[in-house]
Amino acid sequence: MSVPLTLDIADGIATITYNRPDKLNAMTPEMATLMIEAVTTCNASDAVRCVILTGTGRAFCAGSDISELDRYATPWDFRNRPEYCDALRALLKPSIAAVNGYAMGGGLEMALSCDIRIASEVARFAAPEIKLGWIGGGGMTALLAHSVGPSNAAMMVMTGDLIDADKALAWGLVSELTAPETLQSRAREIAATIASRAPIAAETARANLKAAYNMPLEQAVAYERDLQAICFATEDAREGRAAFESRRPPVFHRR
């Protein structure tokens, strides 16, 4: 029996793959646990400098497996379940969603929780929970509103209808589109570039971007300056300056 969520690490890049193609990679409690474990591994490993999330088959992820939801005895048990989107947002390393197909419900929320999103030209996106009588609970409205604006977010969460990859690009939901056969190589190309940069600076940039959502401008600039000073004091920053003076590529060690 295949593992429904896998983690592979090579060349500074961790790849988390949703692997239930017969169920459009719909998430189960088991997969949520595996996601938590994968994120914990990535956060603890100096060998991981960037993380790619993707899926097998026709889907990136179709969200929670609806057939599993009745396992929760009460709405409060459902409210306090291990949440895969929360787990993903605990990731400290830069992340890329390589959206190969359907990204719906919690799958869309996971893509939105990544720092960078690229998609196959055949990808489709939706917040379909309203069709079943509820709304998203993994950050859907806030993340969508930040990404595509309030009106487009309202269109998605209030209709539940799919949008295609071209519209996702036009709305700013994804950064670029690729042919299906080149999606994974393009994701690895971006990840390799990030992995070649100073890792403390890359992780700090991620933390800074997340904080900037919640701060007034002057506070955000001050926080950024503090983070810049922290990075400037690292061995990697000294290496970057030395490499610049010597006109050679820097070698960063996450110190």
C-alpha positions in Angstrom: 0.0 0.0 0.0 1.4 3.4 -1.0 2.1 6.1 1.6 -0.5 8.9 1.2 2.0 11.7 1.8 5.8 11.5 1.2 8.8 13.6 2.0 12.0 13.5 -0.1 15.1 15.6 0.6 17.9 16.1 -2.0 20.2 19.0 -2.8 18.8 21.3 -0.2 15.2 20.8 -1.4 12.5 19.0 0.4 9.6 17.8 -1.6 6.3 17.0 0.1 4.0 15.1 -2.2 0.3 14.3 -1.6 -0.1 10.8 -2.9 -3.8 9.6 -3.0 -4.4 10.2 -6.7 -7.5 8.0 -6.7 -9.1 10.4 -4.2 -7.7 13.6 -5.7 -5.2 13.7 -2.9 -7.9 14.5 -0.4 -6.5 14.9 3.1 -7.2 12.4 5.9 -6.3 12.6 9.6 -3.4 10.2 8.9 -2.1 12.7 6.2 -2.4 15.6 8.6 -0.2 13.7 11.0 2.3 13.0 8.2 2.2 16.7 7.3 3.1 17.6 10.9 5.9 15.1 10.9 7.2 16.4 7.5 7.2 20.0 8.6 9.0 19.1 11.9 11.7 17.3 9.9 12.1 20.2 7.5 12.3 22.8 10.3 14.9 20.7 12.2 17.2 20.0 9.2 20.0 22.3 8.1 20.0 20.2 4.9 16.6 21.7 3.9 16.7 25.2 2.5 13.5 25.2 0.5 10.3 23.1 0.4 8.2 22.2 -2.6 4.6 20.9 -2.2 2.9 19.1 -5.0 0.5 16.2 -5.8 0.3 13.1 -7.9 -2.3 12.5 -10.6 -4.9 15.0 -11.6 -4.9 17.0 -8.3 -2.7 19.1 -6.1 -5.1 18.4 -3.2 -8.9 18.4 -3.1 -9.0 19.4 0.6 -10.3 17.3 3.4 -11.7 13.8 2.6 -15.4 14.4 3.2 -16.0 10.8 4.1 -13.6 11.2 7.1 -15.4 14.2 8.6 -18.2 12.1 10.3 -15.5 10.4 12.4 -15.5 13.5 14.7 -18.0 12.9 17.5 -18.9 16.6 18.0 -18.3 19.9 16.2 -15.9 20.8 19.0 -13.8 17.7 18.3 -13.8 18.8 14.6 -12.7 22.3 15.7 -9.8 20.9 17.6 -8.6 18.3 15.2 -4.9 18.3 14.0 -5.0 20.8 11.2 -2.8 20.3 8.2 -2.9 24.0 7.2 -1.8 25.0 10.6 1.1 22.5 10.3 2.1 24.0 7.0 2.1 27.5 8.3 4.5 26.4 11.1 7.1 25.7 8.4 10.1 28.0 8.8 11.7 27.3 5.4 10.7 29.1 2.2 8.0 27.1 0.4 6.7 26.7 -3.2 3.4 25.2 -4.1 3.7 23.4 -7.5 0.0 23.2 -8.3 -0.3 20.3 -10.8 -4.1 20.0 -10.9 -7.2 20.7 -8.8 -6.5 22.8 -5.6 -9.8 22.9 -3.8 -10.9 23.7 -0.2 -8.0 22.8 2.1 -5.8 22.1 -0.9 -6.3 25.8 -1.9 -5.6 26.9 1.6 -2.3 24.9 1.6 -1.3 26.5 -1.7 -2.1 29.9 -0.2 0.0 29.1 2.8 3.1 28.7 0.7 5.3 31.6 -0.1 5.4 31.1 -3.9 2.7 29.5 -6.1 3.3 28.3 -9.6 0.8 26.2 -11.5 0.3 23.9 -14.5 -1.8 25.3 -17.3 -4.4 22.7 -16.4 -4.7 23.6 -12.7 -8.1 24.6 -11.3 -8.8 26.4 -8.0 -11.9 26.6 -5.8 -13.3 27.3 -2.3 -16.2 24.8 -2.7 -17.2 24.4 1.0 -20.2 26.6 0.6 -21.7 24.0 -1.7 -21.8 21.6 1.2 -23.1 24.0 3.8 -20.0 25.4 5.5 -17.0 27.6 4.8 -13.2 27.1 4.8 -11.5 26.9 8.2 -7.8 26.9 7.4 -7.4 30.6 6.6 -9.3 30.6 3.3 -10.9 34.1 3.4 -8.0 35.9 4.9 -5.4 34.3 2.6 -7.5 34.7 -0.5 -8.3 38.4 0.3 -4.6 39.1 0.7 -3.8 37.2 -2.6 -6.6 38.2 -5.0 -8.4 41.1 -3.3 -11.7 41.2 -1.4 -14.0 41.1 -4.5 -12.3 38.1 -6.1 -12.1 36.4 -2.8 -15.8 36.9 -2.3 -16.5 35.5 -5.7 -14.7 32.3 -4.8 -15.9 31.7 -1.3 -19.5 32.8 -2.0 -20.0 30.8 -5.2 -17.6 27.9 -4.6 -17.1 27.7 -8.4 -13.8 26.7 -10.0 -11.5 29.2 -11.7 -9.0 28.2 -14.3 -5.3 28.7 -14.3 -5.4 31.8 -16.6 -7.8 33.6 -14.2 -5.7 32.5 -11.2 -2.7 34.1 -12.9 -4.6 37.3 -13.8 -5.9 37.6 -10.2 -2.4 37.1 -8.7 -3.3 33.8 -7.1 -0.2 32.2 -8.7 3.0 33.8 -10.0 3.4 31.9 -13.2 2.0 29.1 -15.3 3.9 26.3 -17.0 3.1 23.4 -19.3 2.1 20.3 -17.2 5.3 18.4 -18.2 7.6 21.2 -17.0 5.9 22.2 -13.7 8.1 20.1 -11.5 11.4 21.1 -13.2 10.4 24.7 -12.9 9.6 24.4 -9.2 12.9 22.8 -8.6 14.7 25.5 -10.6 13.1 28.2 -8.3 13.8 26.1 -5.2 17.4 25.6 -6.2 17.9 29.3 -6.6 16.4 29.9 -3.1 18.5 27.1 -1.7 21.7 28.8 -3.1 21.0 32.0 -1.1 21.9 32.6 2.5 19.5 30.3 4.4 19.1 32.5 7.5 18.3 35.5 5.3 15.8 33.4 3.3 14.1 32.2 6.5 14.1 35.7 7.9 12.6 37.1 4.7 9.8 34.6 5.1 9.2 35.6 8.7 9.3 39.2 7.6 6.7 38.8 4.9 4.3 37.0 7.3 4.7 39.7 9.9 4.2 42.5 7.3 0.6 41.3 6.8 -0.2 42.2 10.4 1.7 45.4 11.0 1.2 49.1 10.2 3.8 50.4 7.7 6.1 52.2 10.2 6.1 49.2 12.6 6.7 46.8 9.6 9.7 48.9 8.5 11.2 49.0 12.0 10.7 45.2 12.3 12.4 44.7 9.0 15.3 46.8 10.0 15.7 44.7 13.2 15.7 41.5 11.2 18.2 43.0 8.7 20.6 43.8 11.6 20.2 40.2 12.9 21.1 38.8 9.4 24.0 41.3 9.0 25.6 39.8 12.1 25.7 36.3 10.8 28.8 34.4 9.4 26.9 34.0 6.1 26.6 37.8 5.8 30.3 38.2 6.3 30.9 35.4 3.7 28.6 37.3 1.3 30.6 40.5 1.7 33.9 38.6 1.3 32.7 36.8 -1.8 31.6 40.1 -3.3 35.0 41.7 -2.7 36.8 38.6 -4.1 34.3 38.4 -7.0 33.6 34.7 -6.3 30.4 32.8 -5.5 29.6 32.8 -1.8 29.4 29.6 0.2 26.7 29.8 2.9 26.6 27.5 5.9 23.5 28.8 7.8 25.6 30.3 10.6 
